[in-house]
Amino acid sequence: MTADPTVRTMSRPRRALQEIVTYACMAPSVHNTQPWSWHVDGDSIALHSDTRRQLAHADPSGRDLAISCGAALHHAQVAAGALGWTATVDRLPEGEDSTLLAVIGLTAAAPAPDAIDLLQSIRDRHTDRRRFTSWPVPKERLDHLAEVAAEWGADAVVVHEPGKRVRTELLVGRAFDRQAADPGVAEEQKGWVNRSARDGVPDVVIPADLPTETHRRTRFGGGLLTEPDRELEATDGLLLLRGGSDDVLAWLRTGEGLSALWLQATAGGLSVVPLSQAIEVEETRERLRSDVLHGLGAPHMLVRVGWQAIGRGLLPRTPRRPLEDVLTW
């Protein structure tokens, strides 16, 4: 006889809550800083930003930090639904000046019908910085990813028109040059490469061969990840995530939308690479707002979407902080 999920209680939720937070912490974050902490209070989970992990030089406003935490918030909601809980989210309950970003209330429910696939997408999601193949990404696929982001409160614009595409690529290259010439930003990036067994970006997931085009280089320089073939990379897609405002709540929702489109892309075999440096540099961010968005909205995040070669296999996983470092009761 199958138990009715509505009669389930929260009398012993510890294991379920640990599972939800574990999946949430698989979310992407800038430089793999994992700038979040979680606190369980009764039947709810509170998400706090960990400002000690904020990038002081590249992200003084905290935009990247909030987007990273938004991605973790979305991961938590997806995991909760897959594990048999309905998540109700109260965002910024203490206002924008507090580190408390959200409180997730949980009630018992039947697991999502695609629970296994949802959790597998979280486990499979990763950042592959290697060159994409020349296989085109249909605009319909990109439009669908934008729609998925919109379902979670974000607005994603497909940069498809050739003129806008060229301008965007030039701005990405300009941002790369600006940050490379900034000693503070350069040193900060260097400090997160091979940082520890718990966080940061290991050099085994950084491509060894740098592309000749500046706008396609990784911000972390050369690493140890080799590529079997030099493949074309001209038919990937670009999506620019924007908000109606440039504040913490809008950044948080962009992070949720980013996570949603990334998991959808992962389930469909696509690879996603964030290009946050174009937003971090004020000059290029404002040019994206004026030249690409025509002043409609504030640019929050730029992502590249494409296909990786069949048979390459999964990359080594980037490290994650242990649960005891991020979760309190």
QUIBEL-V175991 format. One record per pair of residues at least 24 apart in sequence whose C-alpha atoms are under 6 Angstrom apart, sorted by the first residue. I is the first residue (numbers start at 1). GAP is how many residues later the second one is. D is the distance in Angstrom with one decimal. If there is no record, write none. Layout:
i,gap,d
I,GAP,D
I,GAP,D
This chain:
i,gap,d
5,104,5.4
5,105,5.7
20,56,5.6
20,59,5.6
20,60,5.8
24,48,4.8
24,51,4.6
24,52,4.5
27,44,5.9
27,45,5.0
29,39,4.6
31,169,5.8
32,167,5.9
32,168,4.8
33,167,5.9
37,289,4.6
38,288,5.9
38,289,4.8
39,288,5.7
39,289,4.8
39,290,5.7
40,289,5.0
44,60,5.4
44,61,4.4
44,62,6.0
45,58,5.7
45,59,5.1
46,56,5.9
46,57,4.4
47,54,5.7
47,55,5.2
48,51,5.2
48,52,4.5
48,53,5.4
49,50,5.2
57,128,5.3
58,127,5.7
66,185,5.7
66,186,5.4
67,184,5.2
67,185,5.2
67,188,4.0
68,187,6.0
70,182,4.4
70,185,4.0
70,186,4.8
71,184,4.4
71,185,4.7
71,188,4.9
74,182,4.9
81,30,5.9
81,31,5.6
82,29,5.1
82,30,4.9
82,33,4.2
83,28,5.5
84,25,5.1
84,26,5.0
84,27,3.8
85,24,4.9
121,142,5.8
121,146,5.8
125,141,5.9
127,146,5.9
130,77,6.0
132,101,5.2
132,174,5.8
132,175,5.5
132,176,5.1
133,98,5.6
133,99,5.6
133,100,5.7
133,174,5.8
133,175,5.8
134,98,5.0
134,99,5.4
134,101,5.8
136,99,4.8
137,99,5.9
145,116,5.1
148,113,5.7
149,108,4.0
149,111,5.8
149,112,5.4
152,105,5.2
153,100,5.5
154,99,5.6
154,100,4.8
154,103,5.0
155,86,5.6
155,87,5.5
156,84,5.5
156,85,4.2
157,82,5.5
157,83,5.1
158,81,4.6
159,79,5.4
159,80,5.7
164,128,5.8
171,113,5.7
172,43,5.2
172,106,5.1
173,41,5.2
173,42,3.8
175,102,6.0
175,103,5.2
175,106,6.0
197,122,5.9
198,121,4.9
198,122,4.9
198,123,4.6
199,120,5.3
199,121,5.6
236,69,5.6
236,70,4.6
237,67,5.7
237,68,4.9
238,65,5.8
238,66,4.7
239,63,5.9
239,64,5.4
240,61,5.9
240,62,4.5
241,59,5.6
241,60,5.1
242,55,5.9
242,56,5.2
242,57,4.3
242,58,5.0
243,54,5.4
243,55,5.2
244,53,4.8
245,53,6.0
246,52,5.9
270,36,5.7
270,37,5.2
271,34,5.7
271,35,5.4
271,36,5.8
272,32,5.7
272,33,4.7
273,30,5.6
273,31,5.1
274,29,4.3
275,27,5.1
275,28,5.4
276,25,5.7
